[in-house]
Amino acid sequence: MSPNPLNDLGSSLGDYLREQRQSARLSLRQLSELAGVSNPYLSQIERGLKRPSAEILQQLAKGLQVSAESLYVKAGILDEEAVTERPRNDVRRAIADDPALSARQKATLLDVYDSFVGDRDPKPATRTSTKTTKKTPTTSQRPTGR
């Protein structure tokens, strides 16, 4: 029988928390005070003996100054692919849904956003097209060679 009653469910989370805490140069006691979590409970989480709730993970993320999503992924609460794709779609959706922006402003913001993160989205469904067309002079407006 494994010494860990959760069959190593929390070991990667615990290891990750310990690494983050140590890289932030925080003791268990300091992090427990920053996050508002008891020192013994935090120790049990790091050792993989307790599986924290999403609320506790959020408190720990604030104390460590890391994203709560990264802790959710390590704890198995969120799927890593959902976390990596969601922010790009949320930004695109927010731009597309903002009623204060004109179609041209939306297209410009999306172009700027793509220049920073790269346009890896195969479906530009949320992108608003603002093609400019060049006016061709009509017959009466064309200069004559006279």
Secondary structure, 3 states (H helix, E strand, C coil): CCCCCCCCCCHHHHHHHHHHHHHCCCCHHHHHHHHCCCHHHHHHHHCCCCCCCHHHHHHHHHHHCCCHHHHHHHHCCCCHHHHHHHHHHHHHHHHHHCCCCCHHHHHHHHHHHHHHHCCCCCCCCCCCCCCCCCCCCCCCCCCCCC
